[in-house]
Structure formats: structure tokens, C-alpha cells
Amino acid sequence: MKTYLQTSEEVLKELNSGREGLSQAEASKRLEQNGKNKLDEAKKDSLAMRLFNQLKDPMIVILIAAAIISGITAAYSGESFADVIIIMAVVIINSVLGVYQESKAEKAIEALQAISAATSRVMRDGKIQEIKTEDLVVGDVILLEAGDSVPADARLLESASLKIEEAALTGESVPVGKVINALNLGDQKDISLGDRKNMVYMGSAVVYGRGSATVVATGMQTEMGKIADAITQAKEHATPLQIKLNQLSKVLSWLVLGICVFIFALSLVRLYLGEGITGIGVLNTFMVAVSLAVAAIPEGLAAVVTIVLSIGVTNMAKEKAVIRKLTAVETLGCTQVICSDKTGTLTQNKMTVVDHFGFDEPLLGRTMALCNDARLNDENRAEGEPTEAALVNYGFSLGLKKRDMEAQTPRVGEAPFDSGRKLMSTIHKMADGSFTQYVKGAPDVLISRCTTYWDGNAQLPITDDICEEIRQANKRLADQALRVLAGAFRSWDTMPENQTPDYLEHQLCFVGLTGMIDPIRPEVKGAIVQCKSAGIRPVMITGDHRDTAIAIAKQLGIIADPKEAITGAQLDEISEEQLKKDIGNYSVYARVQPEHKVRIVKAWQNQGMIVAMTGDGVNDAPSIKTADIGVGMGITGTDVTKNVADMVLADDNFATIVNAVEEGRRIYDNIRKAIQFLLSSNLSEVIAIFVATLLGFTILKPVHLLWINLITDSFPAIALGMEGEEADTMKNPPREAKEGIFSRGLGVDVIWQGIMVALVTIVAYFVGHYMEAGVWEIAESADGMTMAFLTLSMAEMFHSLNMRSRRQSIFKMQHQNKFLFLAMAVSLVLTTAVIFIPPIAAAFEFEPISLAEYFVAMGLAVVVIPIVETVKFFQRKYEAK
């Protein structure tokens, strides 16, 4: 159906629809018949494929190789296959957990996408409704305005200076002006996509004006759907931290390989010099090398980081901060400057006209209500953009109902609002056949376009005295922190042929000023204090008058001195070089244009700062994209800005950004704690095996290490990721963005803590042998091995308690981590069961130990707590200096 060749009425008739849209019942029926308005998603890997991907991991391959060699060894020497079964069980459990974690992370991201699902405004049952874009059907009448993404292919019914950016489909970067009349084929066979000026297509964006259209194709039937197979879905990129960890794993793998080769060669030399090289001797030597490999690689590291990130992101969503890109979680913790819009973010976005200036208030009310896209609902409450709604409510308070006025003097033309020129004009047909243009906008801009003023009875020329009176009134209103808008009109005998702003907005007649207040959000003041104590600089950016901006900023505690405020006009006069030097002097920007925002962000970034920037309008998209963290508004934000944002605020609240920064810091701190815990644990295993091999005895076997890595390490590491924030989380300055994993002493801590746990484990081995044989000697000992296993397991468990804070004493923590205590309890029960339940103990080649040995091992394990507490005490003293 080539709807662009038909008139809008013909299209509506063919679709069994009307300008009032479909009924809810008809829309539901069509949705059931034709399916949802969304593109087919990329196919997900099957369960078998996911399992296979887990098994491809180099570490798992080493484990499978170890199992095969263990099997050969067992068959060769006639021993049991317990090792093989245990290793394969660990491989399977590890892979199943990996698949489970992957799907859990995926579900978390899907849930977030559902929260930030796109919505569209449609006419249903003759009323404007907001519905999910995926629920649109053919025949629906959609309403479009600047900043909207076009939700489906549709034929235009109405266009008021509508311009659409269709680069995604046509490659044409210049926005296309739209018309509503049917197109003519002429001598062409068809009209190319870019020339169908009465159509709008899914995936394009409204950049100017407004309009309405009837949907002619949804989902895979749209032009976007036809090329959807070529559009590969954007995959979530690994975060910088995940990339660093993957690199670390590779380095560790090569390091381990080197150590393994060294130990294997050393053991072979020993065999050669001793009993001679035999098949079983070589296999046993190989198993020692495999033990080292298993010990050194923190198998759970990448999985733990992914889980902690996805849990954190889910928590943030519950707190109204919807993270769209995982990398944002890390960057949030480094944020040093938050540039925020004033209206709706620092304030409540509940505009009310509380004061005015002019000589004819009913005419002022009429001007402001008619030059306006908000409307009164059935309860006589205005719906629409808050400033516009406040003006419609103001008109209603003067007895002027917008719908009645529009019925008598219908709108027949307009020049929509534009943040560049800061004006909006509408043209209305009067009862006598003449036309009146109503204009509203920023006082300084509008007054400069006026040549006359309305004194209540007639149009009189504007004099210098009147200009001064208007200026004083504007200052009086602005000094009260009111948002001031001016109104004007112009009379036309005939309909203006040219409706461009340049043609219309001259020789205006000034009517008056309205002053609106938007109260500050009560929670923002506390958030600003928190920001400053956390070393974060809050910056306010607004289109409002300088005096209004200063009054609000002082109220919030953003500035103390008016010199910290600058206007867009003053900003234009400052060179890039000068701005780079002076950027730190300003915390308030008033009367700014969207392009100023990009300059402000870049100037801060040139200082090496990590900048978060909020935005809602279509013109804010470039600055949001430029910022390190782009923050879109969930309520007032346009689709275009939400799509480029890293994070969307479901409540448009500045305090939510600060909470998200706090959560970002907590997540990053917890990931570092988990990394320190896992690496120090693995290092202790490597040192213990290395020392034992050099001294010529077996301290632990591969299956023992696998058990410790799977049970004793992974669960506490995940539990550490759930740790609450520390008392000083928001009292420290932001960390450096380029900071490495091992910065701030983490690398040193990993090394000395690894050595500490290894020493305790080796001591436990010798104590176990002494309690069994009654002599201190270097020898193979079943009791020693069992006690070393128990001590290492429990020492790592108790060490996870130490890791609740890298510097604070765990005895002074103000909250408890129930997940960690649960992980410890489960680990204690399972480790005890492995030692004392005969069939399992036999499989692990453990000797039954006495209760005395059990408690000695436990006592040795607990020693890690006082040792770490003592070191932390001295670290705090040193860092305080």
C-alpha cells in the first residue's frame, strides 16, 4: 500500500481509522492479530551452546586434561577413580554456575530494558494516552513533537513545521521538512524513501515542530524491519575493569604455566637422581604441576565481577537510576563534576504563576494560554510541559478556558518553540476573519522584537521610559527567583504567507510578563552537601535569567558569591584557552544555549575531570554524548536523549544522581575487596604448594584445591560484593579514572596476605604430622594434609571477614553482611563434612582426624584475623600522616 500517494482521508478510510484514533477494544484486537511493534531480536545461544562456551575456557580445558591424566594414572596403578569423578564434578558444577550467572546477568539487563521501555503518545477512544511503543498497531494515530523517536512507519495527518532526521534510513544528515498532502508520481515509477515527505519512519527522530500521523506499518513490516537483519544488535561491551581482569587472567595463566614447567622439570630431575623415572612417577609429577595450575588461577574472578555488577545495576534501578551501559557503574565512582539542569532536577517541576506585570491581565492570560501546546483535561487541570501547563492554569484562574478560546479562535499556523531563539508563536483566526499572532518567550529576546506596547486600551509606541519600567519589573520578578516569560501579539489582516520565525517575530506589541516559581526539591539540599563532602563539584546549568539562577543556587548551597555565576552571552566572549583556565571559577551558568553545554563539559574534561551531564531536550543529546556519564531524564526527557544516555533517572531527581554515585563507589570498592580476597587466597595456595614441592612433600592435591576454589573462595567473594558502603564512602575524594586494579596498596596487601595464609597452612601440615607421628620432620603425612586442607579452607573463610573493609577494623563495622555469614556457615559445614563423612573423605584421600586436631587447625585459621587487624591499625596510622 503506497500511502504516500493517497490523501490522509483515503489512508484513514483504508485503515478503518479516524483522526480520533482507534478504540481500545479495536487496538487490542489488532495487536493480537498482528503482534507487537518490535523488531525480531538476535537469536540467543541454546543451553547446550552456552555450556560448550563455558567448557572452552582455557582453565576448564586444563582441568579436563587433568581428569583424563588422573584416569590414566588410576587405571595404570589400579587405584580408584575418585579424583576423576571429583574433577569432572567440579568442571560440571563450575560450567552450570557459569551458565546460571550469565542468564541471571542477562535477565537483570532485560528487566532494566523493560523499565526504560519506550512509550508513545496516541489517540485512543478520542483521548491522548501514553502507551508502550511495542503496543502500537496499524491505524493508531500518534502524536509527535521535537525530541521524539518515530515509533513506527506512519502517514502524516498534521504537520506544524515538522522536521525529521532520517539519517538512520536514508543517510541524509539534513533534517527533512514534512508535508501532509498526497505526493504525485509524475513520470517516476516510485518515489524514493528520502523524498516521501508525507511519511515518517521508525528509527528516525523529530528535531523540530510537531505533528500527528496514522500508523501504516509496525514491527518487521516497517522499512526499518526490512533492513533489520542487517542491523546487528549492539552487544554490551566489557567494562574497563572486566578488560583489566581478563588481561590479568592471561598474565596469571602464563605465569602459572612457567611455574608448572619449572616444578615439573625440577621433580623429574629429582626422580632421575632418586628412584629413577617411571610412568607412575612422571604422572604423579604431572599432577603436582596441575595442582599448581589449579591453585593459581582464580576461576571465579570474572564471574564474581559480572555478578556483583549486575546485582548493583538491579539495586540502582530500584533506587530510580536505570543504568543503560555497564561501564557507567565504574565511571560513576570517579565522577568529579555533576552538571545539572535546574528545572525538574534541582527543582520540583511544578510551575505556578505567582506574579505578573502588564496593563491588561486578561489579555496576558489569553496570550500565554493560546501560544501554548499544553491543554486542559476533563478535570480542568492542565496537561503538558510544566511551564506551559502553568500558563494554561494561569489563564483558567482568570476565567479563560483554553478549549473554549480555541473553539472561537482556532490555531491556523505556528512557529514552534526553539531553544535557540527562545520564542514561540501561534497564529489564530479571529471571528471577524482577521488573524492574530500570539508570541511568548524570554523577556530580553521578546522585548527587543517589540515596537509597541498595550496600555490596556490601545497600542502605543514603546518609549525608553516604558522599556525601563519593563526592565525593572523583569528584575523585580527575577530577584524573587521567579522564572519570567514575556507575552506579545501582532495583528494581521490576512493569513501570513510565510510562517518562518524570521518573518513573523517582528513589530510585536508587548502585553506583559508572568513570574513563575518552581520550588526546589527538599532532598536536593542534602545531596549537594553530600556532593561537596565527597569531593564532587555540583554545577547548575539553566536557561533562566541570571538573577533567578543565583537565587536558586544560593538557596541550594551551590554558590555563596554571585561572581560564581556566568551567562551564555558572557561565555560566548570567552576564548577556549581562557575558559580552560577559568572554568573552576563558575558553578552557575544562566541563559545558556544547548551548544554551550558541550563547551562546558569539554572545558572540565580538559582539566582532567570526569563529568556527568544531565539533559532532557533533543538539543541536549550532543552534551550528554560528550560527557563521561550522560544522564537522561525519565519523565521529561525526550527519546533521543534517553537513547544516548548512560543512565536514565526514573524520577528526574538530582539526589538520585548522588545516590547512584554512592552506589557506584560501593560496587567498585566491593569488587576490589573481592579481587584482593581471591588473589591473596590463590597466591597462598601457590606458595604452599611451591614450598612443599621444593621441600619434597605433598601438601594438597588438585581435588583439594578445586574444592577450596569452588566452595571456600567463590561464595564469600560474591557475598563481599553485597557488602554495604563504608562510613567514609562519600567522605573521600573520587578515585582517579586511570587508577589500576592494584593501586592504593592492593597489590602489596595481596602479596603479604597470601604469604600469611600460606605460612599458617604449612605450619598446620607440620603440626598435623607431629600430632600423628610425634616427631617434627619433613615427610609425607595424611593427617598433615587433612589439617593443611582444613586450615587453608577456614583461614580463607576467616580472611573473607577481614576483607569486609580494606582499612577499617571489622569490630567497628556499623552493619552486618548476612550473605557473608551464610557463605561462611555453608563452607564450614561442607568442609567439615568432607573430612568426617567416610565415603567422601576416602574420595578426597583424607585421614580421619581427632577433635583435638580439628580445633588446633581451626585455631591456626583464626590467627589471620588478629594479624590483619594489627597490620590495618598501623596502615591507618601511616595513611593518617
Phi, psi and omega in degrees: 000114181269080187293340181288345178268354182255160174286161181298324180294319179297320180296314180299319180296316181296328182270003184054047181227181177210177182294340178275001178084189180268165170278159181299321182295316180295319180298317180298319180296315180294324180296320179294320182290313190258351178083179187286155179273071176212155181281151178299137180273157177298140182294138179273153177297144177290166180301317181298319181295320180296319178297317180298319179298325177292320183288342180285345182305131184308322182293322180292322178301317179299318180296319179296319177300319179298320180295317180298314181295321177300319180297316179298316180301314182297316181295321183293321185258001178071024179267176181286163181265022184303316181302314181300313183298316182294315181299315181294325177298317179296318179301313182294314180300315181300317181291318179297316178299318179302314180296318181297315180297319180300313183290329178293316178298320180297316180297322179298317181292321178298319180297322179293321179296325179294323180295318184264025181300142181291147176235159179226151176265126182228163171266118174229132183054033177078002181241154177282128177229154174253120181233165176295137181303325182292346180266006178291146178230163177298131181104342176297143174259117182258149178253132184238142173214169184309131179101344180282147167272138179288122190276343182199171175285132185211153177262128184292139175251330185214140179214118176248095181053033185290128176232134184238136176266112188248022185306324183300330182259318189254344184080358181278115186280340182277129179302145184260127175287137186252149178235171181245346183284158180295146180269158182248129181293325186063226180262013178275157175281326178204167179254130183293157185309314183293343182258002179279080192283354176256013180241151169235146187237144177309138177094348176269172185227141178279123181252346183200148175077194178210169180185179173224155184207156176256133184291129180246345178205142179232164173054228184288351178277348181285167176300322178294321180297324181294332179255011186299328181297332180278344181268101179281140181293138180293123178276149177292119180287152176294144180283161179307321180296316179297322178297315179299321181291321178297319178296318180299317180300319180297315180300314180300318181302313180294321179299314181297317180302318179298313180298318181300314180298318180297312181296318181299313181297316181299316181295321179296319178299317179300316180299314182300317182283339183260256187284347185095156185279123176235164179304309182295321179301315180296315181298316179298319178298319179298321181295327177296316179298319178297320178304316180298316180301314181297319183294321191279333185270120176283087186305325186277356190302304183297319181296317181300315181298315180299315181296313182299318178297314184291325177294317180299318180296320178296318178298319180298319180299321178296332180266020174078009176249106184267112181277124180265340179225127184303329181300333182298329183300316180291315184297326180306319182295340181264355188304129181247336180225131173244111176268119186235140169295153179279302190295123175085340182257310175269338180243176189274351181061036177240072185294139175219134176283122183242351181204158178208168173221137178160171185254001181208089186296319178302321179293322178297315179298319180295315180302311185290327182282326182278324177275072196193141179259358176282162179217159177277135176272186184297335179269012181060035173246137184286140176238138179143195179300134191307318181296315181294319180298321179299322181287323177294319177296324178297314177301317181297324180294340178264010179083018182251103179276125185300317184295326178291316180297320181291331178292322181281322182231080186295149176285130181238353178196166179194158167238101188301161179299144179220128184292344177287311183266346175064032179222160172217140179230142171230147181247130183237142178273124183272166184299329182274007178092351176278179183230141176237133177256124176256138183230138171225157179167194182295131185305312184299324180285313186293317182299325180293343179264357184267138175249342180225171173222158180263120184265009181112336180231327186210165175276126179235151180296143178284128178254171177299323180296316180295318178304315181295320180298317179296317181297318179296319179296319178300316180294319180301317180291316183294326180295339177272013182063033177268148173273123187254131173234144179255153178235149179207169175218168175212134181264141177230138177287321179235165180298125179300129181291321182259122183251027177281149180305320182301326183278319188281319196269062176218165177050045182274161177249116184292134181252314181169184180236144172242141178246121182246148175246141174235102187298148180290152176288130185300328184280347186290325182302314178296322181294324179294317178300315180299318178304310185295322180289338179268009178075023180253134182266114175277133180234132181256131180236128183211155175273357183288169177299149183303317183296319178298314182300315181297316181301314181293316183297322177293317179303322183274346181085017179285320177228160175245335185240129179303340180295344180279001179254144180219149180261165178300322181296318178294324180297323180298332184275350182267132179287162180302319182296316181292320181297322179301322180284321191265354188307326181291347182277346187243134176237355179227129177240120182247158178052044183267154173264159179305324182292337176295326183300319179297319178299315182297313180300312183296323180297318177293318180296326178295340176274003181082017182270150173265121190245133170256139181226131178263158177192156178228324185281165180300328181285349181277347184306316181299319182289325178295321180291323182290323183296157177292326175230109176271127183246113179267157180263126184286330185266304185267350186291147176276161179303320184300315181290321180298323183291332180264351184287152174274334183215140178241130179271117182291339182243009178055031190250131179301320181301329179294325178296316182296319177298322180293322177298316180298316180295320178299318178295317181299314182299313182296316178301316182293323178296319178297321178297317181296320179296314180299317181298311184294315183291320179293324178295313181293323179297320180298321179294316181299312182298316182300314182290319181300311180297314181299319181294317179297323181278347173092029173223161180263117181269322179211152179256165182308318182296325179297316182293321178299317179300312182298315182294324183281312186270305189287332185264307191298313185294314176297326180298317177295319180298324177297329177294340180267359183302138178291166181289151179280162185302330184259014183306316182258023176246357179256152176293160180298150178284161178289139182296328183271007182301134180279170181299322188266013182288175180052040172080006183294319181299315180297317180299317180301315184294308185290327179289325176297315179298317181302309182294323179297316180298316179300319181295315180295319177300317180300321179299311182292323177297317179300315180296321180295317181292336180273313190255342179081008178226149175269112180202161175270111182201164174291134182213121180293317179296319179300316180296317181297316180292322178298317179299312182296315182295315180298314179303309185285327178297318178295323179296312179292329179293330177298329175295316178305324188281000176300332173215136182286338181230328182286151175291136181290345179277354179247008180293137185272351179224164181249152179249094185295331179295321180292317180296323178294316179299320179295316181297315180298316181297318180299313181297313183294317180295319178296319180298319181300326182277323190258345177272113191312308183300320181289317180302320180295319180298324180272000181059042177262148174268143174298131179249157181284165178298325179300314179297320180302311183286331175296314178301316179299317180299318178296321181296320183295336182306332183298332182292304179299325179298310182295320179301317180297314180297318179301320181302312180291326178297319179296317180299315183295315183290332179293331179292000000 
